[in-house]
Amino acid sequence: MKYTFLFTMFFTLLLSSCSRKNVIIKDLSSNVDEVVSLEIRGDHKTIIPNENAAISFTVLAYGSRKVQTVYREGTVQYTKDSIIRYQIPTDLIKDFVKICDETGNALANNTYSALGVASGTVKRFYARCGDVKSPELTITVRQKTDENYEEVVVPVIFHLLVPHATNGPTYRSSVEYLEKALERASDIFNRKATTDPNGGTAKIIFRLAEYDKNGIRLAERGKNTIQLSAAQGPAATATPAVQLSTYKTLILGNYLWDPNKYLNIWLVTMGDISSSYANGTRSAVTSAPRYITTSGNASKLLGVTMAQSNIFSASMVTDCSTVGIMLSWEAFFNPAAQGTNEFELSTYLGQFYGLLFTDYNDNNRDVNNDNDYCEDTYRYNSSYFANIYKNNRWSGEPANGQYDWFTSFNIMDRYSRKNSITADQAKRVRAVLDMCPDRWQHKSTYAFVGK
């Protein structure tokens, strides 16, 4: 008992010596004099003069300090003085740093909008902290894009393939959840969810279908629930390749509604249903259009191989994922994944309407250093820059090449905010809507009126 008592007293004293009142917090503040150099970065180097577009700036501040290094050679000891450069935490100097234009005027909230500025105008910005200035960053105001498109409405039907209890977990969804997902997609395709400096609008609205394939009003809008039997669908333990093949066969034979009247989206219980490269986790399968009219201009859709046809019907479909989108239940209904790199419905809607992934390393798709055929999207290598702030130096360029940092808003980027398409991407989507008969669901009102 005596030893137990002594140990308890020692442990109590040890804890008390580490209590909060004995912890000394050093002064972590910084001042203007500590800053010796500045770097400035912007969301992009071009901006469209519209009401949504804005460029936010980021400043990196650096200090320097003289340090002494002690080293030994044999029995002789030497000291060496050197200057180290270190980054000052942003929150410590934010009150001292200002973003200014070429006239010396400071920007409010470190943000620039080009609304009302003439196209072709070149603006220059720099960061200032006391007497220290950063090199200038040049921003060019783009030509305001012609967005005089006719708004189109795409009828969407979600087929919920619910697995049998013996094949895997069961799932359910509310109409409200499905509607919310389409509202976000519509906002992204109409530049309502972003401040992307180069953001565009395709004037495309995604809306839940009201009537089924037989012209009967749906009990729940946009929702076709299919309870699979034990014999239908793959077991949860099946390989992804087997799962994908099984579902494609099942859907093509039973659950493909007329692709001239509906955009079909199938929800299936698979953790990984992609048989090819996809952004984020592999949680969806779809493809670019397969057909273009005989009068269509294929040069507007470089990177997509299409056959010529002025008509399209379900009898021409051999793979359901060419006329719809297969989604993983697990990704679509995971709140932590929505709107992140793990999953974004708009990414696959973009792929469905002919947009290409921006970080795909394929030199055969390289035209003027542009691998998605949209000049206002940056080409970059996501293997090296795994965050929403990237630079467009490709891995094959000289290591001392100039880095162009930018912020990723784009749904077709890998690591990104995924809340925008660019103006050039919007043009590409509209070209698909005009020329590709297997993407003409918007031309039918059947899903909304039942006849």
VEXROMI-423695 format. One line per 3 residues: for each residue x, y, z of C-alpha. Coordinates in nm, 2 decimals, decimal comma. Example, Ala and Ser with C-alpha at 12.3 -4.5 7.8 and 13.67 -1.06 7.14 Angstrom:
<rs>
1,23/-0,45/0,78 ~ 1,37/-0,11/0,71
</rs>
This chain:
<rs>
0,00/0,00/0,00 ~ 0,29/0,23/0,08 ~ 0,44/0,20/-0,27
0,10/0,24/-0,43 ~ 0,05/0,57/-0,24 ~ 0,39/0,70/-0,34
0,34/0,62/-0,71 ~ 0,00/0,79/-0,71 ~ 0,15/1,10/-0,56
0,43/1,10/-0,82 ~ 0,18/1,05/-1,11 ~ -0,04/1,33/-0,98
0,25/1,57/-0,96 ~ 0,36/1,48/-1,31 ~ 0,01/1,55/-1,44
-0,01/1,88/-1,26 ~ 0,32/1,99/-1,40 ~ 0,17/1,95/-1,75
-0,16/2,12/-1,67 ~ -0,29/2,40/-1,89 ~ -0,19/2,67/-1,65
0,17/2,57/-1,68 ~ 0,18/2,56/-2,06 ~ 0,36/2,86/-2,21
0,22/2,98/-2,54 ~ 0,49/3,17/-2,74 ~ 0,40/3,48/-2,93
0,31/3,35/-3,28 ~ 0,22/3,69/-3,43 ~ 0,41/3,83/-3,73
0,46/4,18/-3,86 ~ 0,54/4,36/-4,18 ~ 0,91/4,36/-4,11
0,93/3,98/-4,12 ~ 0,81/3,96/-4,48 ~ 1,09/3,97/-4,73
0,92/3,83/-5,04 ~ 0,57/3,76/-5,18 ~ 0,41/3,54/-5,44
0,07/3,59/-5,59 ~ -0,16/3,33/-5,75 ~ -0,50/3,37/-5,91
-0,78/3,13/-5,99 ~ -0,69/3,16/-6,36 ~ -0,52/3,39/-6,61
-0,83/3,47/-6,81 ~ -1,18/3,59/-6,71 ~ -1,51/3,63/-6,89
-1,68/3,97/-6,82 ~ -2,01/3,83/-6,68 ~ -2,19/3,86/-6,35
-2,08/3,53/-6,20 ~ -1,71/3,52/-6,30 ~ -1,46/3,63/-6,04
-1,09/3,57/-5,97 ~ -0,98/3,52/-5,61 ~ -0,61/3,57/-5,53
-0,39/3,38/-5,29 ~ -0,07/3,52/-5,15 ~ 0,23/3,33/-5,02
0,45/3,54/-4,79 ~ 0,81/3,45/-4,70 ~ 1,05/3,55/-4,43
1,42/3,47/-4,41 ~ 1,65/3,39/-4,11 ~ 2,02/3,35/-4,06
2,11/3,02/-3,91 ~ 2,44/2,87/-3,80 ~ 2,53/2,51/-3,88
2,79/2,33/-3,68 ~ 2,98/2,04/-3,84 ~ 3,30/1,85/-3,78
3,57/1,72/-4,01 ~ 3,80/1,49/-3,82 ~ 3,90/1,66/-3,50
3,82/2,01/-3,63 ~ 3,48/2,17/-3,57 ~ 3,35/2,43/-3,82
3,05/2,67/-3,82 ~ 2,87/2,78/-4,13 ~ 2,62/3,07/-4,16
2,34/3,04/-4,41 ~ 2,01/3,21/-4,49 ~ 1,69/3,00/-4,49
1,37/3,10/-4,65 ~ 1,05/3,00/-4,48 ~ 0,68/3,05/-4,55
0,48/3,26/-4,30 ~ 0,14/3,12/-4,21 ~ -0,13/3,30/-4,41
-0,35/3,38/-4,11 ~ -0,06/3,56/-3,94 ~ 0,00/3,82/-4,22
-0,35/3,85/-4,37 ~ -0,41/4,18/-4,21 ~ -0,09/4,33/-4,36
-0,12/4,20/-4,72 ~ -0,32/4,37/-4,99 ~ -0,39/4,28/-5,36
-0,36/4,58/-5,58 ~ -0,41/4,65/-5,95 ~ -0,17/4,83/-6,17
-0,29/5,17/-6,05 ~ -0,22/5,08/-5,69 ~ -0,59/5,04/-5,59
-0,65/4,76/-5,34 ~ -0,91/4,50/-5,43 ~ -1,20/4,43/-5,19
-1,18/4,08/-5,05 ~ -0,88/4,01/-5,27 ~ -1,13/3,94/-5,56
-1,15/4,07/-5,91 ~ -1,46/4,09/-6,13 ~ -1,44/4,20/-6,50
-1,81/4,28/-6,53 ~ -1,83/4,59/-6,76 ~ -1,47/4,57/-6,86
-1,40/4,56/-7,24 ~ -1,29/4,23/-7,39 ~ -0,92/4,21/-7,46
-0,83/4,43/-7,16 ~ -0,51/4,32/-6,99 ~ -0,51/4,37/-6,61
-0,20/4,34/-6,38 ~ -0,21/4,26/-6,02 ~ 0,04/4,23/-5,74
0,05/4,17/-5,37 ~ 0,19/4,43/-5,13 ~ 0,30/4,41/-4,77
0,46/4,73/-4,65 ~ 0,74/4,81/-4,90 ~ 0,75/4,45/-5,03
0,58/4,38/-5,36 ~ 0,53/4,05/-5,55 ~ 0,59/4,01/-5,92
0,29/4,11/-6,13 ~ 0,03/3,86/-6,23 ~ -0,14/3,93/-6,57
-0,51/3,86/-6,62 ~ -0,67/3,89/-6,97 ~ -1,04/3,97/-7,01
-1,19/3,73/-7,26 ~ -1,45/3,80/-7,53 ~ -1,79/3,77/-7,37
-1,93/3,44/-7,50 ~ -2,25/3,41/-7,71 ~ -2,48/3,22/-7,48
-2,80/3,29/-7,68 ~ -2,89/2,92/-7,67 ~ -3,25/2,80/-7,65
-3,30/2,64/-7,31 ~ -3,37/2,26/-7,33 ~ -3,52/2,03/-7,07
-3,40/1,67/-7,04 ~ -3,64/1,42/-6,89 ~ -3,46/1,18/-6,65
-3,58/0,85/-6,52 ~ -3,39/0,68/-6,23 ~ -3,42/0,30/-6,24
-3,35/0,18/-5,89 ~ -3,24/-0,18/-5,92 ~ -3,28/-0,30/-5,56
-3,08/-0,62/-5,49 ~ -3,23/-0,92/-5,32 ~ -3,13/-0,96/-4,96
-2,92/-1,26/-5,04 ~ -2,72/-1,07/-5,29 ~ -2,63/-0,77/-5,09
-2,77/-0,48/-4,88 ~ -3,10/-0,33/-4,98 ~ -3,15/0,04/-5,07
-3,42/0,30/-5,11 ~ -3,44/0,66/-5,21 ~ -3,68/0,95/-5,19
-3,79/1,16/-5,48 ~ -3,66/1,46/-5,30 ~ -3,31/1,32/-5,30
-3,32/1,25/-5,67 ~ -3,46/1,59/-5,74 ~ -3,19/1,76/-5,54
-2,92/1,57/-5,74 ~ -3,07/1,70/-6,07 ~ -3,10/2,05/-5,93
-2,73/2,06/-5,85 ~ -2,65/1,93/-6,20 ~ -2,87/2,19/-6,36
-2,70/2,46/-6,16 ~ -2,36/2,34/-6,27 ~ -2,45/2,33/-6,63
-2,61/2,68/-6,60 ~ -2,33/2,86/-6,42 ~ -2,53/2,90/-6,10
-2,30/2,71/-5,86 ~ -1,97/2,87/-5,93 ~ -1,75/3,18/-5,96
-1,53/3,01/-6,22 ~ -1,36/3,29/-6,42 ~ -1,42/3,10/-6,74
-1,75/2,94/-6,64 ~ -2,01/2,88/-6,91 ~ -2,38/2,79/-6,94
-2,52/2,52/-7,17 ~ -2,88/2,62/-7,10 ~ -2,97/2,26/-7,02
-3,21/2,16/-6,74 ~ -3,24/1,81/-6,60 ~ -3,59/1,73/-6,47
-3,76/1,42/-6,33 ~ -3,99/1,24/-6,57 ~ -4,37/1,25/-6,49
-4,49/0,95/-6,70 ~ -4,36/0,60/-6,75 ~ -4,28/0,43/-7,08
-4,65/0,33/-7,12 ~ -4,78/0,68/-7,07 ~ -4,90/0,62/-6,72
-4,83/0,88/-6,46 ~ -4,56/0,77/-6,22 ~ -4,65/0,72/-5,86
-4,32/0,89/-5,78 ~ -4,17/1,13/-6,02 ~ -3,85/1,02/-6,20
-3,84/0,69/-6,01 ~ -3,88/0,33/-6,13 ~ -3,81/0,09/-5,85
-3,72/-0,27/-5,95 ~ -3,70/-0,53/-5,67 ~ -3,46/-0,79/-5,81
-3,51/-1,16/-5,73 ~ -3,24/-1,38/-5,59 ~ -3,18/-1,51/-5,94
-3,14/-1,16/-6,09 ~ -2,83/-0,95/-6,05 ~ -2,49/-1,06/-5,94
-2,39/-1,16/-5,59 ~ -2,21/-0,90/-5,39 ~ -1,90/-1,12/-5,39
-1,87/-1,13/-5,77 ~ -1,58/-0,95/-5,93 ~ -1,65/-0,60/-6,08
-1,62/-0,73/-6,43 ~ -1,88/-1,00/-6,37 ~ -2,10/-0,75/-6,19
-2,08/-0,50/-6,48 ~ -2,15/-0,76/-6,75 ~ -2,45/-0,91/-6,55
-2,61/-0,57/-6,50 ~ -2,56/-0,46/-6,86 ~ -2,73/-0,77/-6,99
-3,02/-0,74/-6,74 ~ -3,07/-0,37/-6,81 ~ -3,06/-0,40/-7,19
-3,32/-0,68/-7,19 ~ -3,56/-0,53/-6,94 ~ -3,50/-0,18/-6,80
-3,41/0,04/-7,09 ~ -3,68/0,29/-7,16 ~ -3,70/0,45/-7,50
-3,37/0,65/-7,52 ~ -3,54/0,90/-7,76 ~ -3,78/0,99/-7,47
-3,57/0,95/-7,15 ~ -3,23/0,99/-7,02 ~ -3,20/0,66/-6,84
-2,99/0,64/-6,52 ~ -2,96/0,30/-6,35 ~ -2,86/0,26/-5,99
-2,69/-0,07/-5,91 ~ -2,53/-0,21/-5,60 ~ -2,17/-0,23/-5,70
-1,86/-0,08/-5,54 ~ -1,67/-0,05/-5,86 ~ -1,85/-0,07/-6,19
-1,61/0,11/-6,42 ~ -1,42/-0,10/-6,67 ~ -1,22/0,20/-6,78
-1,06/0,52/-6,65 ~ -1,28/0,76/-6,46 ~ -1,23/1,06/-6,24
-1,24/1,00/-5,86 ~ -1,36/0,66/-5,76 ~ -1,48/0,43/-6,03
-1,84/0,46/-5,95 ~ -2,01/0,52/-6,29 ~ -2,02/0,40/-6,65
-2,13/0,59/-6,95 ~ -1,99/0,71/-7,28 ~ -1,98/0,99/-7,53
-2,24/1,00/-7,82 ~ -2,21/0,73/-8,08 ~ -2,40/0,89/-8,37
-2,39/1,22/-8,56 ~ -2,62/1,35/-8,84 ~ -2,50/1,34/-9,20
-2,50/1,72/-9,20 ~ -2,32/1,74/-8,86 ~ -1,98/1,90/-8,82
-1,76/1,64/-8,66 ~ -1,48/1,90/-8,62 ~ -1,68/2,05/-8,33
-1,65/1,72/-8,15 ~ -1,29/1,61/-8,19 ~ -1,19/1,32/-7,97
-1,52/1,13/-8,02 ~ -1,57/0,86/-8,28 ~ -1,92/0,85/-8,42
-2,11/0,69/-8,70 ~ -2,34/0,89/-8,93 ~ -2,71/0,86/-8,88
-3,01/1,10/-8,90 ~ -3,22/0,87/-8,69 ~ -3,18/0,68/-8,37
-3,38/0,40/-8,20 ~ -3,35/0,15/-7,91 ~ -3,29/-0,13/-8,17
-2,95/0,03/-8,24 ~ -2,84/-0,01/-7,88 ~ -2,61/-0,30/-7,80
-2,47/-0,15/-7,47 ~ -2,70/0,03/-7,23 ~ -2,42/0,25/-7,10
-2,40/0,42/-7,45 ~ -2,74/0,57/-7,41 ~ -2,76/0,62/-7,03
-2,56/0,62/-6,71 ~ -2,49/0,34/-6,47 ~ -2,43/0,46/-6,12
-2,31/0,29/-5,80 ~ -2,57/0,30/-5,52 ~ -2,28/0,33/-5,27
-2,14/0,65/-5,43 ~ -2,47/0,81/-5,53 ~ -2,62/0,78/-5,18
-2,31/0,85/-4,98 ~ -2,35/1,21/-4,84 ~ -1,97/1,23/-4,78
-1,91/1,16/-5,15 ~ -2,16/1,40/-5,31 ~ -1,99/1,70/-5,47
-1,64/1,57/-5,40 ~ -1,37/1,39/-5,59 ~ -1,52/1,06/-5,49
-1,84/1,13/-5,68 ~ -2,02/1,40/-5,88 ~ -2,31/1,32/-6,10
-2,24/1,61/-6,33 ~ -1,90/1,46/-6,42 ~ -2,08/1,17/-6,59
-2,35/1,38/-6,74 ~ -2,06/1,58/-6,89 ~ -1,91/1,26/-7,03
-2,26/1,16/-7,16 ~ -2,27/1,49/-7,35 ~ -1,93/1,45/-7,50
-1,70/1,63/-7,26 ~ -1,36/1,47/-7,21 ~ -1,15/1,43/-6,89
-0,89/1,71/-6,87 ~ -0,61/1,52/-6,71 ~ -0,61/1,21/-6,93
-0,25/1,13/-7,04 ~ -0,31/1,05/-7,41 ~ -0,08/1,22/-7,66
-0,31/1,11/-7,94 ~ -0,56/1,36/-7,80 ~ -0,31/1,64/-7,79
-0,39/1,94/-8,01 ~ -0,19/2,25/-7,93 ~ -0,13/2,11/-7,58
-0,50/2,07/-7,53 ~ -0,62/1,72/-7,47 ~ -0,99/1,78/-7,43
-1,04/2,02/-7,73 ~ -1,16/2,30/-7,51 ~ -0,90/2,58/-7,51
-1,02/2,73/-7,18 ~ -0,95/2,42/-6,97 ~ -0,60/2,36/-6,84
-0,42/2,05/-6,93 ~ -0,24/1,91/-6,63 ~ -0,10/1,59/-6,47
-0,30/1,50/-6,17 ~ -0,05/1,24/-6,06 ~ 0,17/1,52/-5,94
-0,07/1,79/-5,83 ~ -0,34/1,62/-5,63 ~ -0,55/1,91/-5,51
-0,78/2,18/-5,64 ~ -0,48/2,42/-5,69 ~ -0,28/2,30/-5,99
-0,03/2,41/-6,24 ~ -0,04/2,33/-6,61 ~ 0,33/2,21/-6,65
0,30/1,87/-6,81 ~ 0,54/1,60/-6,69 ~ 0,72/1,59/-7,02
0,81/1,96/-7,01 ~ 1,14/2,09/-6,87 ~ 1,16/2,08/-6,49
1,25/2,44/-6,48 ~ 0,94/2,54/-6,69 ~ 0,72/2,82/-6,56
0,44/2,70/-6,34 ~ 0,09/2,84/-6,40 ~ -0,11/2,79/-6,09
-0,49/2,78/-6,12 ~ -0,80/2,68/-5,92 ~ -0,99/2,38/-6,04
-1,37/2,43/-6,06 ~ -1,43/2,19/-6,35 ~ -1,64/1,88/-6,33
-1,40/1,70/-6,57 ~ -1,09/1,77/-6,36 ~ -0,99/1,50/-6,12
-0,92/1,69/-5,79 ~ -1,16/1,98/-5,82 ~ -1,45/2,18/-5,67
-1,66/2,02/-5,95 ~ -1,91/2,30/-5,98 ~ -1,86/2,43/-6,33
-1,82/2,38/-6,70 ~ -1,63/2,63/-6,90 ~ -1,76/2,84/-7,19
-1,59/2,62/-7,45 ~ -1,72/2,31/-7,28 ~ -2,07/2,46/-7,30
-2,03/2,51/-7,67 ~ -1,93/2,14/-7,70 ~ -2,23/2,02/-7,51
-2,46/2,24/-7,73 ~ -2,29/2,09/-8,04 ~ -2,39/1,74/-7,91
-2,74/1,85/-7,85 ~ -2,77/1,98/-8,20 ~ -2,60/1,71/-8,40
-2,62/1,38/-8,21 ~ -2,95/1,19/-8,24 ~ -2,87/0,96/-7,95
-2,87/1,27/-7,73 ~ -3,20/1,41/-7,84 ~ -3,41/1,32/-7,53
-3,48/1,69/-7,49 ~ -3,68/1,69/-7,81 ~ -3,95/1,47/-7,67
-4,22/1,58/-7,41 ~ -4,35/1,23/-7,37 ~ -4,20/1,19/-7,02
-4,39/1,50/-6,91 ~ -4,73/1,46/-7,08 ~ -4,76/1,09/-7,14
-4,83/1,11/-7,51
</rs>
